[in-house]
Amino acid sequence: MSPPPRRPRPAPPASLRSFLDAHFASPEDLASAPALAELLRRECVGLEASLGRLEAQLASASASWLARSAGARSSLRRIRSRGMGIEAEDGGEEALGSAELPALVQEIHRIDAIRHYAEAALQLEAFVGNLEDATFSIVRQASKLNLSSIFRPASNEMEWKQEKLLQAVAAMRDIEQELLRISTIRPQWTNLIMAVDSRVDRTLVILRPKALTDYRALLASLGWPPSLSSPDAEKDKYSQIPNPLVLMNEANKEKYSQSFLALCALQHAQANREARQYRTTGATPSLSDSKYSDKTAHFDNGLWAIDELVQPIASRLEYHFAKWSEQPEFIFALVYKIARDFMSGVDDILQPLIDQARLVGLSAKESWVTGMVKMLLGYLERQIFPVLVTSYQTTDDKLEVHSSWMHLNDLMITFDKRMQLLADSGIQKISSISEGLSRSLSVFSIYSDHSDWLHMWAGVELNSAQHKLKSEMEDETNWSYSIKELGHQDITSNFLLSTREDYKAPPVSEFVVKTASAMIERGHALPNRILRIQYHRSSSVQFLNGFFLLLRERCEALQLTNTALEDGSLQKASFAINAARYCEYVLREWDDEIVFLEMGSHGNHDGESQEQGNKHSTQHTCSFFSDEIAFLAKLGTDYLEQIMSSILLEFEDLSWDYVQSIGLSNDQIHPVDEVLDEENLGVSPGFVASLEVLRDRTTKLMLHLNSKDFLDLWRSIAEGLDYFMYSSIRWGEIKFSDQGVIRLRVDTRSLLHIFRPFCLRPEAFFPFISDSLKLLDMRKTDAQYLLEVLKNARESDSCLRQQGLQHVNGSQAVKILGSKRSGG
């Protein structure tokens, strides 16, 4: 029998051939063989030690699994023996008590849960092992001499690192998918989830800094950051700074692209992990909770890859910042210039990479601007604001500090707007509509972490506004409204009031509105509703409340409740009421704006607002200025009532003697058979003074009070006069002659004439006097018939309505008819 054919010798691996070709290219290379052998021996020893540790870990895991498996096997045997015993016995169903069946089912579920737990633990152990292996490989690569570096050419070093980093990212994704599945169907396995998260956290503490270090090294090799000084600067010619990202060749662009994509993938995996922890365990993430409502919000605080572009620039910029501590406008200008000069390169190079990384909705422009703003924010927080706060707390002369603080905030507002335009994108437009500048894009986010600074700023705004208001109020002309000469054709009938002129409000009210509006406009720069609510409650709202209290004090000082109104008091009261009404209108308009609707629905009535002395019950839960509006509405109503009461009391005091004499002594003045000329008959002498004073008051109110309030006021005055005149006549006790009725009708017509410029039928607002005159003017037969009908209570009201008497009732009509002389 022939010998079996010899198998061909397998070819050596490609890596081995590459190793031999690289180190033994010529016979002279054999001299370095001993050193190479020693290096290989050390590497082998290290690998054997690592393999030994892995074998020990595997043996421990196997032993644990075997122990659990043996326990499960014994449990299954007990169940099987029970089942066989049940089958062997007659009437086994009865022998197996009803109490043992639930226990049996529970035991089966327990074993099944153990099996699932073991499978999940082994799966997660494998995934976490993959993550740790990839991370360990990247960390070991930092060693200068190792076996891997010998087999791998230097040109592939970066590519190998990116491959390992992507393997780590893939392992993180597998871990997150498994943990998400477990948290959904097995939420009680919290210890397992916490154990895995703990191991992943320890790994990421190593992985992320290493990935960022490699990315920085790549940026440095590409010439980033560029020099910020231009050769033309000495000639006052400032050209754009050259962008190394734009000047990369194809090879460097490919290397940078791979590094950028790998770092974005790592950040995306980390963001998904934070989102899962927030949704499932209730852990508080580092950013706002609302960021987990969509896919793009995980990166609201910027991309790591772009932040690393900003960091080396920051160290160079701070050298210039230190020279401009007293001129912060140069700091903002320089940051804006750097951001603008690199914007085109960022958009052209980085936006395609972001799209390739499938970071849907993210903008390279916005992320670049975010990084630059965060850099400036850090410098302001460390160097500028502490100095400003110290001066605010220690300096006695606050005026200069207030000016510096407000100037700095104005610069921040302008800078925010310019940077927002620079980062112009569809996403940013949408976010600016709903919430204004996002937290990461606004320099005003510095107040988010320093609420004491926010209250200091609000105090600066409030003190500045109060100081300006004080100088305005010192000029008494600012409390009055100049009224032009009015003819009958100029009497206003416009009740759709919207401007200060419409309300006839004094200039001081417009100054208050404009000052508060400017404070509110600056507050809109704050990045979230909570900060805006705190700022407005501490600045603009307090400023408005202070002015409203001054309005009330000014009205109280007029002492409108006195019977005799002093000269000018009606005018001053009218202007104060007009100011309150105008401010109330403005606040209602502001309340309808979306910004204040959102703040009103956010629970704006905090403890501080409840402590204000001028607060009243809240009318609308979604109204931000509800307390202020209620205060102004009550102030206007109260002092309109006081004006009405004062006019009525004054009229009553002047006309009391006349009213008491109505219907008396008519025979002494005019004989019974005398026919009076009603058209030429003058007003009763005792009634003239009260009518003249009433005409003077109503004319002044028409000129100085806004049209809506004047309409309500004169109608209320008319109703009050009607009731006073009617109730003061002693119906049933006196007897009116025909001359007495004519006299009362003439006097009443004179009273109605005062109100005729305000309406065509003023008698409609004097219903009781008008009905009384109708009854007194009835012929004798008609009056007797009406009296007979009125005795029947069921028909009295309908009969009075048929006679055109709408306000007096049956008993009142009987008394009025009884006050007319039977011979009349």
C-alpha positions, 0 to 999 in steps of 0.5 A: 500500500502506497503511503498517503500523500503529504499534505501541502504546508499551509502558507503563513498568515499575511500579517506574519509575512508582512512582519518578516518582510518589514524586519528582515528585508536584508541579511544585515537585519539578522543582527537585530534578531535577539532584541526582537526575540526579547520583545516578542517574549515580553509580549507573549508573557503579557498575553499569557497573563491576560489569557490566564485572567480571562480563564479565571473569570470564565471558570468563575462564571461557569461555576456560578452558572453550574450552581444555578443550573443544578438548583434548577435541575433539582427543582424540575426533578421535584416537580416531575416526581410530584407529577408521577405521584399524582398519576399513580394514585387513584383520584389524584386530583383530590389528593393534590390539594387546591393549595399546592397548585398555586405553589406549583405554578409559582415555582414554575414561574420562578424557574422561568424568571431565573432562566430569563435573568441568567440569559439576560445577564450573560448577554449583557456580560458579553456586550459589556465585555465587548465595550471593555475590550474595545476600550482596553485596546484603545488605551493600550495603544497609547504604549509606544512599544507593543506587539500590535504596533509592530504588525501595524504600519504607522499610516494605519494607526488612526484608522485602527483607533477609529475602528476600535472606537466604532466597535465600542460604540456598537457595543454601547448600542447593543447594551442600550437596546438590551437594557431598554428591553429589560426595563420595559418587560422586566422593570423589577430588575433594577439591580441588574440595570444599575450594575451594568450602568455602573460598569459602563460608566467606569468604562466611559470615564476612560473612553471619552477622554481618550477619544477626545485626546485623539481628536485633539491630536488630529486637529493639531496635526491639521494646523488647528487652531489657526493664528488669530492675528492677520498680517494686515492687522498692522495696516488696519486691514482685517481680512478673514482668518484662514480656515484649516478645515477648508485647506485640508487635502483629500487624505486629511479630509478623509481622516478628519471625517472618520474621526468626526463621525466616530466622535459623533457616534459616541456622543449619540450613544451617550445621549441615548443612554441618558435619555433611557435613564431619564425615562426608565429610572427617573434619573435627573439628566444634565440638561433640561427635561424637555430635551428628551421629547425629540431626537435632536434635543439630545445635542442642545448643549453642543456637539463634542466634535465642534466644541473641541474646535472652539476650546483651543481658540478660547485659550488664545482669545482670553489673552485679548479679553484680559486687556478689555475688561473695562471695554466689554464691547470689544470682547463681544465684537471679537467673538462675533468676528471669529464665529463669522469668519469660520462660519462658511467653512463650518457649514461647508465641511461639517454639515455634510458630516452631520448629515452623514452621521444621521443626526437629523435636524442638527445644524453645524452653524448652530452647533458652532455658534453654541460652542462660541457662546459657551466659550464667552459665557465661561469667561464672563462667569469667571472674570466679568460678572464676579467683579461687577457683583463685588462692586454692586455689593460693596460700592456706596455709589450705585449709579456707576455700577448700575450703568455698567451692569445695564450696558453689559446687558445691552451688549449681551442682548445685541450679541445674542441677536447677532449670533442668532442671525449667524446661526440662522436655520430652520430649526433655530427659527422654530425654536425662537418662535416657541421659546426664544433663544435656546439655553445653549445659544443665549449668553443670558443663560449665565443667570440660570446658575446664578439666581442671585445675579438675576435678582441683582440685575432686576434690582438695577433695572428697577432702581434705574426706572424708579429714579427716572420716574421720580424726575418725571413726576416732579413736573406737575404738567406730566400729570395733566392732559392738554384739552383743546377747545371743544365745540359740539362737533368735537365731543368724542363719541369714540368708545374703542380706545387704544392710545394715550390720547384716546384715554386722555391719559397724562404723559407720565402714564405713557412714560411708565408704559414705555419704561416697563416695556423696555424692561420687559423687552430686555427680559425676553432675552432670558432663555426660559420661562422660569427666569423670565417670570422671576425677572419680571416679578422683581423688576417690571411688575414691581415698577408698575405696582409702585406707580399704581400705588402712587395713583391711588395715593394721589386720588386719596389726597384729593378727598373726593368724599367731601361735599364741596369739591375743590377747584381742580380736584375733578380734573386731577381725579379724571387724569388719575383715572385715565392713567389707570384705565390706559395702563389697564388697557396696556396690561390686557394687551400684553396679557394676550401676547403668547409670551405672557400667556405661557408665563401666566400658565406656568403658575406665575402667582408665587409667594412674593407676588402674594405679599404685595400690598396692592394685590387682589384675588386672581381672576384668570389663572393664565393671566400674568398681570391678573392682579395688577389688572384687578387693582387698576380696575378697582381703583378706577371704579372706586374713584368714579363712584367717589366722584359720582357720590360727591356730585350727588351730595353737592347737588343734594346740599344745594337743592335741598330747600328747593326740593322740600318746597316742591308742591307747597305754597303754589297758591301764594305765588300764582293764583289758582285760576292763573294760566302760566306761560310754560314756554317762557317760564323760568327755573325756580330760583332755589333750583338755579344754583344746583343746576349751574354747579351740576352743569359745571361738573359734568362739563369738566368731566366731559372734557377731562375724563375718557369717553367710556368712563364719562358715559358710565358716570353721567348715566349713574349721576342721572339715575342718582338725581332721578332717585333723589328728586323722586324720593324727596317729594312727599307724595300723598302728603302734598297737593299739586295744583296745575301751576305746581305741575307746570313748575315741576315740569319746567324745572325738570326740563331744565335738569334734563337740558344739562344732559342733552349734549350727551344723548338725544333722550335724557328723560330715559335716564330719569324714569321715575320723574318722567313717570310722575309727570305723566301721572300728574298731567292726566285728565281728571277722568283718566286719573279716576279710572286709573285709580279704580283699576289700580285697586285691583292688584292683578291688573295694576301692572298691565294697566300701567304699562298700557299707559306707558309707565314702565318704572313706578308700581301700583302703590307708587302710582296711587300716591302720585295720583293722590298728590294732584288736587281734585279740582286740577 
